[in-house]
């Protein structure tokens, strides 16, 4: 194969290789889409948590670890029902958990 053909093949294959790489999931957006109805300000989950912990808004807490968030989202806790993988995939839940555990307090 000629050098020109090899270069052309490499150039044409580059977009395909880039497309094959999975995009990083946006934990912030996923949190608001999948969890926000209960865990944003004014949500039922936030109201119930406010009776026990402060701050009650998950995004403002500094003591959450990704493992804790993942475990209790899957198992449920108190009034929160378990979230099955069919509703929120493991990769999505990991992105949410990583976002909530971020040292920036989630914001």
Buried (B, 14 or more C-beta within 10 A) or exposed (E): EEEEEEEEEEEEEEEEEEEEEEEEBBBBEBBBEBBBEBBBEEBEBBEBBEEEEEEBBBBBBEEBEBEBBBEBBBEEEEEBEEBEEEEBBEEBBBBBBBBBBBEEEBE
